[in-house]
Each structure stands twice: as C-alpha cells, then as structure tokens.
Amino acid sequence: MTLTDRVPAESRSDVRRELDAVFATLLSEDYSVDALSLFVQGHPSSDFVVGSQFALRSHRLLSEAV
C-alpha cells in the first residue's frame, strides 16, 4: 500500500478486511511508537528506502539518507 493515491471506493471493503486480518493481533496489544520513518522512492520502479527517521517526542532527527 502506498500513499500515492486513494484506494478505489469499490475496493475499500476488501482492503479493509485484508488489513484487519493482518493487523488484528497487533491492535489488541499495547505498544509504544518511538520513531517515525519516512520512506522515499527514487523513481516508480525503484524500491522504497528510508529517507529519514525522527524520534517522537524529542523533535530530533535520528538519521537522514545521503
């Protein structure tokens, strides 16, 4: 799933069912998120790579791709 475009309306219920099935066990557990990673893609056929990571609550950049 990418953030490039919206999921078409006719596919949303199927996608929701699939996501619920994959993430149901994770959503029933307590956990903390301490970092946010932003992924970038050089061109449409390339792999996504970590572009930068941010520590949450500290406003500090953990790392940035060169």
N, C-alpha and C positions, 0 to 999 in steps of 0.2 A: 504494500500500500504506500503510495507516495502522496505528497501534498500538492502535486501538480494540478489536479483537477478534482472536482466533486465526483462522488460515486453516483452513477446514474440512478434516478428515482426508482426505476424498475428493478434494480439490483440491490437496493439498500436493505431489504429484509433478509435476503440471502447472506449478504456480507455481515450484517449484524449477528445472524445465527452463527456464522463461522467464527466471528470474533468472540462471541460469548462462549462458545465451546472451547476455544483456545485459552482464553484468559479467565475463565470462571474460577479455577482453583487459586489463581493469583489474587483475584479480587476479594476472596474470602479471608485473606491473610493480612496482618498488619505489617507494614514495611515503611521505610523512610527513603526518600529520594534526596540524595545529597549533591547531585550534579546533573547538569543538562548538557547533552552533546548535540551539536548541530552538524548534520551531515551535508556534504556537498557532492555534486556530480559534475565533472568537467564537461561532459557532453552526453547527449541522450543514450549512447550505447556504453558508456563507461560505468564502472562500479561506483557506488557511493562510498565516500571515505569521510572520516571525522575531520571537519573543518575547524572546529573549536569546541572547547569544553569549559563550562562555567560551574564553579562551586556555588550551590544555592545557599542563600543567607549571608554570604560574605562579599558578594559583588566582585569577586576576584576571578580573573581569567586563569584557568588551570593550565591550558595549553592551546596552542593555535597552530594550524598546519602551515608549513612553509611553502 
